[in-house]
Each structure stands twice: as C-alpha cells, then as structure tokens.
Amino acid sequence: MSTKADKQLGAVALKVREGYSNLWPKIRASLQYVYKHHFQNYDWFLKADDDTLKYKQITRSVTADLSLKELSQLLEIVNENVNSFESHHFDLINYKSPHFDVFTYESPEIYGERSLWLLRTFCTRLQHLKMIIVRPRWNDLLQLKSLTSLHVQLQFSRAEMCMNFVLSLVELPCLRKLNLEAENYSGDGLHVLEKLESLAIGAYPGINAECLGTACLKMKQLRHLDMGKCIENLTGDNLRVIVRNCRNLESLLLNTVMDRNVPYEIVCQLPKLKYLQIWPLGFLRAGFIEGLIHKTDTPLESLILKGDVLRAEQVEHICEISSLRELFLGCESIPLSGLLKLRNLEILNLTTSEITNHQLLTILEGCPLIRVVGLDARILINSDFVRDATRL
C-alpha cells in the first residue's frame, strides 16, 4: 500500500497524502481496500511496514487465541522471521485435570506435538522455545538446530522418559540455556550438556544433589545456576563440587532449605559471583557475611536472603558489602545507619514490621541511585511523603 502505484512491486495507490502525520489515514485506507477487494479470499491479513519483522516473538498472548489451524496459517506466513515461541498451554492448564478443554481448542498432547512439527517446518531459525511436552514424542524438537534457549515442562509418567529427553538434547548444538521442570526427575543425564551456560531447575521435587554435582563436573561454562526449591540430600560435598568446578558462575540461586551442617558460606569462593539468592533458614552465619564483604575478584552486586527475619546487628553487618546494587531481606526494624552506607544501591526490598515517612525519605535521600523500593510492612506513610519525595 502506498500513495503511488508501482506495477513492478504490486503497490496499490491510496487516496491519501504522504507523510508521517498521515499514518492512520493510510492504515485506514489500506484496511478499506483489503476489505473491499480481498476479504472473501483469505483468512489472514498481515500488516507490515518496510522496517518491520512482525511476530519475531510469538508469545502466549498470541498463541492463547489461536487454534492449531490458525497457528499453522500464522507460522506459514511469518516462517523464518520467528526467533521465539511460547505456548499458551505452559501456565494456564493443569494437565492432570480432565477440564483442560475449558481453556483450549485441542488437548495439550496434540497441541504440543503439532506445534513442534509446525515449528520445525516453518521456523527453522527458532532460537528460544517455551512449552510443555506431555508424551515422549519430541523428535521434531531435535530438528530445531538453531535453538539456544529451552524452557520446558515435562509431564511424563516415568522418570526414565525425562532422562531420555535430557540425553537427547545433546543433539541441539547451539543449546546454551535450559530451564527444566519435571516431576520426580533425579537429574540423571544432565552431565551430557557440557556446553550449557545457564541451568535452572523447577520447583518440582526429585532432583538429587549428587546428580547435579556430577553434572557440574562437566559444565565448566556454566554462568547461571538455579538449583530449585526441592533439591534432595544436599551435602557439603555436593556444594564443594559445584564451587570447585563452576568457576564461571555469575549467578547462583540456592532456594532450598538446607541442613545446618551444609557449609553454604563456601559460595563466597566463587570468583565471578555477582548475584546470590539463598535461603539460610534460621542460621545466617557471620562467616558467610564476612566472606561476601571480603570477596575478591568480581564484587557482589545482588544479595537476596529469604526465610529469615534478621537482627539489627546482622543487617548492619550485611550493609558493609558496599558493592551491592540490589538487596532483599527481612529485618526486625529499619536499619537506617547501615542502609545509608550502600551508595550504589538501586533496588531495595524490605520485609519488616513497619516503616514511616521519615525512614523512607531518609533512605531515598541517602541512597540517590535507588529506583525501585519494595516494602512488605505496615506502612505508616501519608501524603506528606509523596509531597516531600517529589522534591528530591
């Protein structure tokens, strides 16, 4: 569609003026032309500008409204332009429930398998994929040789199928990021994925700490590790294996409740660690905080402590980690003197009993780089705070 006809390009002349200010009249005239001349001939019409690659990312908001037939038509149109695909089935449906047809046109088994076939047929350059696989039929997935990132939830009936699936992923030469959710899967087979740079384990129970440790013996390139919330039988030896072998780790999420004998403070020895999320329920060790304060090489930028309400002296100690840009913790009272030491702080999330106008304003004035504040507290704040804060 244009303001001038072009037989070679097949451009249609619309009766509108040229110029950026006339975009809406041009779009409206284009739709009127399509409706008048082609509406009965096609099911899909795709609007694209000269600088547009439409549907480069197909998210759940798109797939949620499409049947398989409509999805097939869309992928045939956009084909190799797509580099990211997310199935709407991922979060909306409990696949063990018989009531899935309330949300979707097709069963999850058929939708998932057919979607994979469509993707390997039309979207051969796909790089990022998020979906559920219900039955052990994933050969089409293995044809997506450009895939770099996979977020998958496995709904298999036997743990052996999960292991076979993981082992088969070695056929994806570009895979660097894996987010795996699989119930009762122990982690057997992860060791073959030596090229992974990011590994996240979902919240399902079953992952065995020894299997994860064995995998980490091979994953020398790992930069991000999320160990999940339900890792089983975590010991000091398992954690030492990870720390000794994953020296490139920049981000570590250790959200499982640990035994008191696990020396979690050894994570401070990771030379490149910048982001740490940990759950030291009931036993935050002074040696752990000291290790983070005196950490050599790359300084820690983000610390997220879950599961504890810390004493004032503990918070003051943590605030000696001057490199922090993000801090998330629970405390008995607002540690003003400590927080004001964190001049680089950009994100602060506090769980506490209460906070007042004066305390929050003091934090904002003393930490000028803060851009996000999250509070779980009885907030004693009124309109005076809004008035004063806007003057900062």
Protein Blocks (a to p, Z undefined) as FASTA:
>chain_A
ZZbdcfknopacddddedjklmmmmmmmmmmmmmmmmmmmpmbdcdddfkbcehkbccfk
lmmmpcfklmmmmmmmnmmmpcbdcdfklmmpcfkbcklmmmpmbdfklmmmmmmmmmmm
mmmmbfbdcdddfbdcfklmmmmmmbmbdcdddfbfbfklmmmmmmmmmmmmkbcbdcdd
dehiahgojlmmmmbcbdcddfbehiafklmmmmmmmmmmbmbdcebjkbghiafklmmm
mmmmmmmbfbdcdfbccdfklcfklmmmpmklmbdcdddehiacfklmmmmmmpghjadf
bdcdehiacdfklmmmmmmmmmbcbdcdddfbdcfklmmmmmmbmbdcdddfbdcfklmm
mmmmmmmmbcbdcddddddbdfklmmmmmmZZ
